[in-house]
Each structure stands twice: as C-alpha cells, then as structure tokens.
Amino acid sequence: MEKSIFERLIKEVPKTELHLHIEGSLEPDLMWKLAEKNHVALPYQNIDEIKKAYNFSNLQEFLDVYYQGASVLCDEDDFFELMWQYLLVCKQQNIVHTEIMFDPQTHTHRGVGFEVFMTGFAKAIKKANEELGISVFLIMCFLRHLSEQDAMETLKQAEPFYNMITAIGLDSSELNNPPEKFKRVFAEAKELGFKCVAHAGEEGPAQYVWQAIRSLSVDRIDHGVRSIEDAKLIAYLKHHQIPMTVCPLSNVRLCVFDDMKQHNILALLEEGLLVTVNADDPSYFGGYLNENFTAMFTSLRLSKAELVQLIKNGFEGSFLSKAQIQKWTRQIDDIAASI
Ligand SMILES: [Zn+2]
C-alpha cells in the first residue's frame, strides 16, 4: 500500500478504540500542571524529568511510574480534564466510539471517592457526545495485584454508578496474578449484567487466556498475543470469534516483542482471529491509535485489506449494538472503496 493511501484511510475511515486506560493518557504536561495546582510533591524537578521517568523496561517498572502519576488527580475537574484531553485526541484521530478503562482502586485507596472521578468522567463524556459526536462506554477494571475481596468491595462501592458502566475488566501486574483469583467477583459482575473483559496473555502465558475464558467467562481478551503459543487456544479463539484488543506500541515498549518487526498481530489476523488495534496507555507508550497503525505500516508492510479488516474488527469486537456495528462497517466499506 502506498503511503498516501495509508494516510487517507487512517484519516477518513471512522475507528474505535477498545483498550485504553484513561489514567494512562495522562500527558507529562497535565501531570505537572495538576501537581502544582493540587500541591502534590512529585520526585521530578520539571516536565523533562517526568518524560525521562517514562524510560521503563517492563510492566512492573511502568506501573510504578503510572501509579505515581495518578496521584496528581484529586478533584472532579482533574478527572474531567483527563477524560476531555483524551476525547479531543479521539476527535483528531477520527475515533467515533471508544470503550475506556478506569482503575477505581488507584483513586479510592488514596481517599478519592467514586463520586469525584465518576462525576468528572460523566461531564466530559456528555460534552463529547454532544459536541464531538463520539460515543463512550466505560470499563471498570480491578487491579489484579490486590485481593479479590478488595475487588468485591470496589464492585459494591460502584453501585450508584452502575448505569454509567458497561463492562468489568482486570488489569495491572499479570504474572503471579492469574484470572482464576477473581472468579467470584466476575461471576457477581456477570450476574449484575455487566460485560466482562480481562488482560491475559500479555506477559502471562497462554494458560491465563484459557483461564480468562473458562473461569471468568470474558466477552473479550485484552492483549492475548501469547495465545499463539497454544494451537488449541488459537483454534478456540477463531471458532468463537472472541475479540482481542492488541496494543502494538505497548507490547514493544514493555518488551513483549523485541521490536515492531517481530510483532505477531498480522499472523493472528491471518489465522482468522478477531484482533483489533489499540493504544493501551498512550502517553507512556509513545503514541495514540493512529501512531500504532503508523508503526505497523512502517514495520509490518500492512496491506490495505489488512488495515480495513483491523478497523472493522474494532467495531465487531465492541459492545455497540448489532445495528450500529452494521452501520459503521458499511460506511467503512464505502469509504475504503473510494480510496
Ligand atoms: Zn492495558
């Protein structure tokens, strides 16, 4: 595919994002601004030092910086600003629907309650619906390095805001925190009518993907790239068309793959899996959605058909209604045919 064709497609075709942690979209400038406003002491002297601190080499080192960054988010306006900044990027990048993850325990554990962040998020989401024409679903994630009991309490605390939440997720340190640990809380969430997703098969083995499917009954796998180590799992994912939210730049940044040329996303697509492209924690991993597509175009010889399929998969794998999915995929086909 010629570069000019790629650039037009990325610009003109409507897209989704299904794996985006809102706390991971906190840019160094906003972190600095909010730290000053809220008098939060950071171990950095200036914005450049924050940028240097993003030079981590594995998931745990990243998480340490990430949780520290989240400490600058204190009041409703801060959470509004965080969400609004990301939604403005969605507008720039032609993302028309996004399913955003948030980590309540990162905030409740430091004394910031649900009513603070949910109210801030709600205002930004309403503004985006009205002014930018973007639809937003929220995914409430549990931190898997904490106990299931803690997750259960978090699910209860969220009760006044259930109507704002579409799905429950599982994130943070994967190794030694298998999906099985959260079996009961996910069963409870399903019972309440929530969709379920879980990070699995990123740093953890293919076995964790099986566990997410069998023990948590997930509707979607976040990452899942290590599924390729298990042929039976690949066949299962293909047969059931379980969506996978792959995050190429994140995987390279956290050394799941040595470099983008080694990434297996196109191999997974070739197998017939419902893989999608997403940014994960864009301010920490070197780019938003379009930068992920650009890195794939540069390093993986992405074809036009593959690009269009990946974008359509983003709608197929979303929690939008069948009618909405059909409307968007038809529109994608029409635009792609004209480019
Ligand atoms: Zn993630």
Residues whose N, C-alpha, C, O or C-beta is under 5 A from the ligand:
A	BS01	ZN	D280
